[in-house]
Amino acid sequence: MTGLLRGPWGVILVLANLLNAYIAYGALMIRPQGAWDESTLTGIELASGLLIVSGALTGLLTVFPVSRRALSR
């Protein structure tokens, strides 16, 4: 049964990690025009917070199939 579960969990985890990479890239590439550009700085802060939450959820999502032996460590 674990062989059948390995594929879907792998796809889900790859997609979650790609989403995390996209959010991190966006947060790094946004450049404010100056110290006065508050809306861009708020966007960077939002992307960084979203990345932390998304990374934590991806980590928790990884624990489930590893604990059920669907994926190896």
N, C-alpha and C positions, 0 to 999 in steps of 0.2 A: 504494500500500500504506500510506502514512503516514496517509491519511485514515481508513482502517479502524482503525488503532491509536490514533488521537487520542482517540476516545470512551472506551475502557476505561482508558487512562492518566489521562485527566482525571477519571474517576469515582474511581479509586483514590487519586489525589492529593487530591481534594476530601474524601474520607472520612478520609484520614490527617490532613489539616489540621483537620477537625472534631473528630477524636479529640484532637489536640493542644490545641485550644481548650477542650474539655471538661475535660481534665486541668488546664490552667492555671486555669480558672474554679474548679474544685474546690480547688486549692491556695490560691487567693486568698480563697475564701469560708469556709474552715475557720477558726474562731476558738477559740483555747485559752481555757479558763476562768481560767487563771492561769499563773504561771511554773512551778508544780508539776505542771501537766497534761502530763506527759511523753509519754503515748500520742498525744495530739493533735499535739504538736510532731513526734513521729516520723512520723506520717501526712503532715504537711506536707512534711517532708524527703523522704519516699518519693515523694510526688507530684511534687516538684520534680525529683528525680533521674530519675523516669520520664519527665517532660516533656523533659529534656535528651536522654535516649536516644531517645525517640520523635521529637524534632525532628531529631536527627542521621540517624536512619533515613529520615525523610521527605525530608531533603535528598539523601541518597544515592539514594533512590528517584526523585527528580526528575532526577538527573544521567543516568541510563540512557536514558530516552526522548529527552532533549534531545540526547545524543551520537549517538543513532541517527536523529536528525532526525524522530522521530515527533511531537514537540512543538517549537514554536518557543521561542526564548529569552524 
